[in-house]
């Protein structure tokens, strides 16, 4: 009976996964977009609802407008629910018209980045608009009944049953509606052939708005109803998109019922796994349930994937142009000299900014190699960084490996893990690869980074200060001497060497193979290029760069824990690299400057104490704008203007 109870308890989380998956399916049907910010929309709407119930304030998500509007002292449940869902509908319409409608013919990377920009913006705006964002800051008195239902020995809170019933009813309404109504026929027409739909008198914009309104209302309603069951927290709730996408993927983002039953199954299986961990002592105390969406994604993609894309498949040639890099060593040398001068004479905060920007540059270089040069979209960059950092600590503590042997071995471990993780990339590409690597990043964070032996548990692991021949290269120093200048210079030199190395790879035969695979895998294979080998090499080099950044982060922070290498960091890394210029090493430098805590943050803080707190939200807006208007990124726009001027 305890097993049955565990399964029934999982109906709550399974229902929210299924409902979010339904929203993903609805949005994808009309626009062929997998919106990675879908759960983030639900998160924000849920915060709006519970803030309305607590204070009577309607909190608006738009920068430049008033933060909140006071409506009544305390709205009723129905009033707050209606107002929150109206806001969700408005946001859905705006998101479609402003962001995804202009990207309807854009390459997959642009659409992924736009959704990541929206993801970043919503998390940032939740932090700005709500004080102490999280379940503890609000009373989560959900609209559903919360009494205990007793059936024999089975004791389950009523809201689990209600959630399951509501999501099944929603699925039935959507299934019947899309099959037999005019909206469903028009949606299929727009999805199949937009030009033909226009000739039939169907407005793609109107159909798109209606579907995105439905998707956003589903997201908001699902998280509002399930908030007492699942944790309401900006990042954690937004990452429910991973199991939601896993639920929608087996039905190819088209089947309502496959999505619902897969979502309910995921929630119930995760609950059962947690129950088994409590009663089976031999099971490790890790987030094993988080590996289930990854397993579903990998199995589905292994079945659906192809070694080479179909002849009719869109190629990734629409990615930003990868310019020649002969000038990269000279520019890097100049930047290195400037950095060393700043490190030698600037104040402490500028030295800290230099460290963060230099490490972020190395992270962005790993994205440039994999996505900019090979066209493979990976959202697990910081997972590789964390693997290297924790491996380095273990080599130092358990095997007494000195610097620089321990960090080199840590990087090699990241290379090995990256190469293994790249195996699905042989048959998977584009958006599907992004989904697989995102699920993998979540699984690594829960399964590997919370393994006490490897990462030190909640207390974290301490990275021993680097030194060589008795010369201290660590960051620690007293007072204004922190961070130590020698550490700053070491990080700058490693970043410069990484930039030059990536530039040289771009000019050599390796770079030519990468670009050939990016442009057309079938043509590259016909020309004798081993496509699978090329992809694996790119993943390995990208993982090496991410691993280098990881060990430097460990030395910078001294203590690293599971939260030091979160999934959100990986998403932001890809997005910021795209914003700066994803197909050039100098774009990685710009990405480093834009990184939160880097040189731009220090500059903004020097202007105003409150200026930098808006940087995360503004970065999200800039990502959306770049995806729509400037797909070449900041560096690409600058290069294009220079060509026009000459």
Buried (B, 14 or more C-beta within 10 A) or exposed (E): EEEBBBBBBBBBBBBBBBBBBBBBBBBBBBBBBBBBBBBBBBBBBBBBBBBBBBBBBBBBBEBEEEBBEEBEEEBEEEBBBEBBBEBBBEBBBBBBBEBBBBBBEBBBBBBBBBBBBBBBBBBBBBBBBBEEBBBEBBEBEBBBEBEEBEEEEEEBBEBBBBBBEBBBEBBEEBBEBBEEEEBBBBBBBBBEEBEEBEEEEBEBEEBBBBBBBBBBBBBBBBBBBBBBBBEBBBBBBBBBBBBBBBBBBBBEBEBBEBBBBBBBBBBBBBBBBBBBBEEEEEEEEBBBBBBBBBEBBBEBBEEEBEEBBEEEBEBBEBBBBBBEBEEBBEBBEEBBEEBBEBBEEBEEEBBBBBBBBBBBBBBBBBBBBBBBBBBBBBBBBBBBBBBBBBBBBBBBBEEEBEBBEBBBBBBBBBBBBBBEBBBBBBBBBBBBBBBBBBBBBBBBBBBBBBBBEBBBBEEBBBBBBBEEEEEBBBBEBEEEEEBBBBBBBBBBBBBBBBBBBBBBBBEEEBBEBBBBBBBBBBEBBEEEBEBBEBBBBBBBBBBBBBBBBBBBBBBBBBEBBBEBBBBBBBBBBBBBBBBBBBBBBBBBBBBBBBBBBBBBBBBBBEEEEEBBBBBBBBBBBBBBBBBBEBBBBBBBBBBEEEEEEE
